[in-house]
Amino acid sequence: MKSEGYFSRNELFWGEENQRLLSFKHVVVFGLGGVGGYCAEALARAGVGELTIVDFDNVSISNINRQLVALNSTIGQSKAKLFESRLKDINPDIKLHVVDDFYTAENTSAFQTFTFSNKIDFAADAIDTMRSKIDLLETCVNSNIPVISSMGAGNRIDPSKLYISDISEIENKNAPFVSNIIYQLKKRGIENGITVVASREKPFVSEKISVDEKITTKSGKIIEFTKITPSSTPFVASCAGIFMASYITKSFLKEYRQ
């Protein structure tokens, strides 16, 4: 009988060889909120051996309805640091790089040690700031790093409407967030080659809320932008993150079924 271990149930599905293969893979997860947090944790539980996690934010009370590390006891604490402890508690052997900072194209060099200077097998984009999201996707395409991007978890309630496609095949391109990303990427010469998790559900929010944000990166650069607060439910963001982790993991596996 096969002995019990962290990943023994995984092995019953995709086999020991694939489990060993996953232990040599490196995935970078940008954003550790409702989508990225579930993606990072699922990858760790799948047995991906090396993760880089990137997030500048601290837990707020409004995160509690949907984010893994958001508890009354963790309000005000760094999401990146909380996930560092959580992922190491899941797999003490995981090779983990933690970047507690805001991602921009200008400070890509700040992540060289952890990310783009090392071999990256996949990137997961769960950034909700449009400028940073576009910059990251362009960087991945230009660096030949496979990437999957979340495009449609906010303002929705039905996870069964989620689907995975190439960015060129998104069905509801008229949603403002999605259409702006597609437009800006097209201006940079990128129209396909990015895998996305999108939703067929029409977005809804009962009240439009926007605030001016000012963030200082670890290098001292000040980033200013207008943040539009979406409605969020406990259901769609988590499932989008699981979709992303499943897609990434399956891309690594050798044939495992007869």
Sequence and secondary structure as in RCSB ss.txt:
>XXXX:A:sequence
MKSEGYFSRNELFWGEENQRLLSFKHVVVFGLGGVGGYCAEALARAGVGELTIVDFDNVSISNINRQLVALNSTI
GQSKAKLFESRLKDINPDIKLHVVDDFYTAENTSAFQTFTFSNKIDFAADAIDTMRSKIDLLETCVNSNIPVISS
MGAGNRIDPSKLYISDISEIENKNAPFVSNIIYQLKKRGIENGITVVASREKPFVSEKISVDEKITTKSGKIIEF
TKITPSSTPFVASCAGIFMASYITKSFLKEYRQ
>XXXX:A:secstr
     TTHHHHHHHHHHHHHHHTT EEEEE  STTHHHHHHHHHHHT SEEEEE   B  GGGTTT TT  GGGT
TSBHHHHHHHHHHHH TT EEEEE S   STTGGGGTTTTTTS  SEEEE    HHHHHHHHHHHHHTT  EEEE
ES TT   GGGEEEEEGGG S TTSHHHHHHHHHHHHTT  SS EEEEE S    SS EEEEEEEE TTS EEEE
EEEE    TTHHHHHHHHHHHHHHHHH      
